Amino acid sequence: MDQTIRSAEKSAKDAQKSAASASKSAGLVAERAGWLAPQTAGGFSEDEIKAIDLAATLQSSELMSQSVEAVAPALSGARVALGVGQSFMAGSASATRLNMVPDMALKDVPYRAKMLGSAERCHGDGAYYRQYGSAELAPLTETLVRNDVQFSDEQRIGGDYHPKARGATPLPTACITFEQLFDEHRRAAGDSTQAAFADFDVAVNVARKELSLEHISGPPSIDRTRDAIRKAYDLSRAEFPDLPSGHSITFERHGQNNEGSSTPAAQYMTDHRAFRQKVNSWAKEVTGSDLPAPWIATQVSGAYGSPRRQTAAAQLSMALSDADYFLATPDYPFTHFGKAKEPHPRAGDRHPTANGTMMAAIYMAYARYHVQVLRKNWFPTHMGEAFFRGNFILVSFRTMVPPLRISPVCVSTTLTMIEALGFDVEDAGIPVRIVGTPELVGELTFRIQCARELKNPIVGLAKGSFGLAENGAMGSGATNISDSQKLNPRFRPSFHEGYTDHLAKGFEDEFGLEDLEDWYKTFEFSNWAVAQRVRCKPMLQTIGEPISLETVRPDDSEIDDL
């Protein structure tokens, strides 16, 4: 018995030494001698859980240490901030009366961010970027303050109304939050934070009515994108001839239509890489930028309910492998009226509210701040690898700030605990029931018990509840899993006083669905786990057979099998 215990202790120490040594190499592989029987009642031994959890910690550290030097830092001068995507990026164009983020107009911060014309989004969906109002740079904050004036349909359609009446898009919040973070960084370093400091974003948003990636990356949208970069650059150089200018950042909220139609993941990645290459090559041609701008995206999470999560998998794969592409957040933790009932005028609408739009933009700003100012990698919380034995699964995560946390998540406008925390399991294509609530057994590792013995399982997160093609309805996948990161934005959107998105009819939120001030004070701006599926590996049981604990990253060959 003593000899067996000593052997087990030696094996555990060997695993730790191997994992620590492997963390210095590109492969980051932890090799360990085969595990000793018998196993615990939970399917895995304590030593197995500890070793897998340790490997997850080391692999998370490796991701954190990955270089971002292949993309441009925050430029000095006029930084063109480009917004691309579909409806989640286009915002609410039909707003008549918008109670937008008065908290953003903090008097102690001299905002320098600007927009082209009287709104940061384009007027029309043709091949050219047509700004609202005159072709000049205006303060971006003008789209983000309270405005109580009503406008006619003719005025809205023609763009003939005050810029403060524009609907919410992610771009103003993302640019101004970034500026806040950048100013705080300078203040901490003892640098100037005065308005005369010669750098600012110039926001241009080309997102309109396009649906799939094919539409966004093809004419006329791609021509409008090129024209937007050119006009923002030319106007910046004309108004500030002594300042450098360049394409600095691209923000993207796109992919739900591709997700709903189950576009093959490998095809989505191929097309998206070609799209980014076009934009970056044009930016270099127009502005002379040496390094490509970072591309900050949000991940789809089942708004259109694809159970295979093809686009979600493609986005995660690019975020882990492409030097210029970063996933800021999934889109599920943010408010929408998808669960509202009639007569609410937005009953069933899965598009985010103005508040929900701004919450997602906060994450985009933090991702940009990490990459362009701190020069550190940013990646979402995600599953790294999974093992199974009998009817149990052990799944470990990669995250920026361990340990993992379990907390209620916003579903529509309600804090919710998801069944099985958002996990799902299938085996040989057949759904398998999860017994009870998955158990957090390490800092980064969950144990899942299934209703039957498993043969070749796949474990997933944030599965959409409906299929667009089958039901014509929007479902939403979500999880209760995040890391321990504590983002602390200087402003918080309004969730009180009957606030809502006001539609063309001037609707007031008499239902109080977004009167969530108490809830929002407790909302965790941590790094939520993304939608994903991982194929599980069998846990070896015989002594002397090594088990590989290398990071599982979905590559092009694996994803189509999902």
KARA-V182531 format. One record per backbone hydrogen bond with DSSP energy under -1.0 kcal/mol. CO is the residue of the C=O (numbers start at 0). NH is the residue of the N-H. E is the energy in kcal/mol with one decimal. If there is no record, write none. Layout:
co: {CO,CO}
nh: {NH,NH}
e: {E,E}
This chain:
co: {0,1,2,3,4,5,6,7,8,9,10,11,12,13,14,15,16,17,18,20,21,31,39,44,45,46,47,48,49,50,51,52,53,54,55,56,57,58,59,60,62,67,76,77,78,79,79,80,81,82,83,85,85,86,97,97,100,101,103,105,108,112,113,114,119,129,131,133,135,137,138,139,140,151,152,153,154,158,161,162,167,169,170,171,172,173,174,175,176,177,178,179,180,181,182,183,184,185,186,193,196,199,200,201,202,203,204,211,212,217,219,220,221,222,223,224,225,226,227,228,229,230,231,232,233,234,235,239,243,245,248,249,250,251,252,254,255,256,257,258,263,264,265,266,267,268,269,270,271,272,273,274,275,276,277,278,279,280,281,282,283,291,293,294,295,296,298,300,303,308,309,310,311,312,313,314,315,317,321,323,325,328,334,336,336,340,343,345,352,353,354,355,356,357,358,359,360,361,362,363,364,365,366,367,368,368,369,371,380,381,384,385,386,387,388,389,390,391,392,393,394,395,395,397,400,404,408,410,411,413,415,417,418,419,420,421,423,424,425,426,429,432,438,442,443,444,444,445,446,447,448,456,457,458,459,460,466,467,479,480,481,494,495,502,507,508,511,513,515,516,518,523,524,526,531,533,536,541,554,557,558}
nh: {4,5,6,7,8,9,10,11,12,13,14,15,16,17,18,19,20,21,22,23,24,546,42,48,49,50,51,52,53,54,55,56,57,58,59,60,61,62,63,64,65,70,199,245,201,247,248,203,250,205,252,88,89,90,99,146,103,104,105,108,110,139,202,137,204,122,117,135,116,114,141,142,143,155,156,157,159,160,164,165,91,173,174,175,176,177,178,179,180,181,182,183,184,185,186,187,188,190,189,196,198,78,113,80,115,82,121,215,216,221,223,224,225,226,227,228,229,230,231,232,233,234,235,236,237,238,239,242,77,79,81,295,83,297,85,258,259,260,262,261,267,268,269,270,271,272,273,274,275,276,277,278,279,280,281,282,283,284,285,286,287,71,249,325,251,327,330,476,467,312,313,314,315,316,317,318,319,321,324,294,296,298,352,339,347,343,346,348,356,357,358,359,360,361,362,363,364,365,366,367,368,369,370,371,372,373,375,73,529,397,395,536,393,538,391,453,449,388,447,386,445,383,384,381,483,481,415,413,335,410,408,420,421,422,479,461,459,431,457,429,426,450,446,403,396,440,441,394,438,392,434,535,425,533,423,531,470,471,406,528,404,516,498,505,509,511,514,515,519,520,521,525,486,482,460,458,387,544,558,560,561}
e: {-2.4,-2.9,-2.3,-2.3,-2.8,-2.6,-2.4,-2.4,-2.5,-2.6,-2.1,-2.0,-2.6,-2.6,-2.5,-2.5,-2.3,-2.4,-1.4,-1.3,-1.9,-1.1,-1.7,-2.1,-2.4,-2.5,-2.4,-2.4,-2.4,-2.4,-2.1,-1.9,-2.3,-2.6,-2.2,-2.0,-1.9,-2.0,-2.3,-1.7,-1.1,-1.7,-2.4,-1.9,-3.0,-2.2,-1.6,-2.4,-3.1,-2.6,-1.5,-1.6,-2.0,-1.6,-1.4,-1.2,-1.8,-1.2,-2.4,-1.4,-1.4,-2.4,-3.1,-2.2,-2.2,-3.7,-3.0,-2.0,-3.1,-2.3,-1.4,-1.7,-2.0,-2.2,-3.0,-2.2,-1.9,-1.4,-2.1,-1.7,-1.3,-2.5,-2.6,-2.7,-2.5,-1.8,-2.0,-2.3,-2.4,-2.8,-2.5,-2.4,-2.1,-2.3,-2.9,-2.3,-1.4,-2.9,-1.1,-2.2,-2.2,-3.5,-3.0,-2.2,-1.3,-2.4,-1.6,-2.1,-2.7,-2.2,-2.2,-2.2,-1.9,-2.3,-2.2,-1.9,-2.1,-2.7,-2.5,-2.2,-2.9,-2.6,-1.9,-2.4,-2.2,-2.5,-2.3,-1.9,-2.4,-3.0,-2.8,-3.0,-2.6,-1.3,-1.8,-2.7,-2.6,-1.8,-2.3,-1.1,-2.3,-2.5,-2.2,-2.6,-2.7,-2.6,-1.7,-2.1,-2.7,-2.2,-1.9,-2.2,-2.9,-2.3,-2.4,-2.5,-2.1,-2.2,-3.1,-3.0,-1.5,-2.5,-2.0,-2.8,-2.6,-3.4,-1.4,-1.6,-1.3,-2.2,-2.3,-2.6,-2.1,-2.5,-2.3,-2.2,-1.6,-3.1,-1.0,-2.7,-3.0,-2.8,-2.1,-1.3,-1.4,-1.9,-1.8,-2.2,-2.8,-2.2,-2.3,-1.9,-1.7,-1.6,-1.1,-1.6,-2.2,-2.1,-2.5,-2.1,-2.6,-2.5,-2.2,-3.5,-1.8,-2.2,-3.1,-1.8,-2.1,-3.1,-2.4,-2.8,-3.0,-2.7,-2.2,-3.0,-3.3,-2.1,-3.0,-2.6,-3.0,-3.1,-1.1,-2.0,-2.9,-1.9,-2.6,-1.5,-1.2,-2.8,-2.5,-2.2,-1.8,-2.1,-1.7,-1.1,-3.4,-3.0,-2.6,-1.5,-2.8,-2.3,-2.8,-2.9,-2.4,-1.9,-1.3,-2.5,-2.6,-2.5,-3.0,-2.4,-2.1,-2.8,-1.8,-1.4,-2.7,-2.2,-2.0,-2.7,-3.4,-1.2,-1.1,-2.5,-2.6,-1.2,-1.5,-2.2,-3.4,-1.7,-1.3,-1.8,-2.3,-1.5,-2.6,-2.6,-2.5,-1.2,-2.1,-1.3,-2.0}
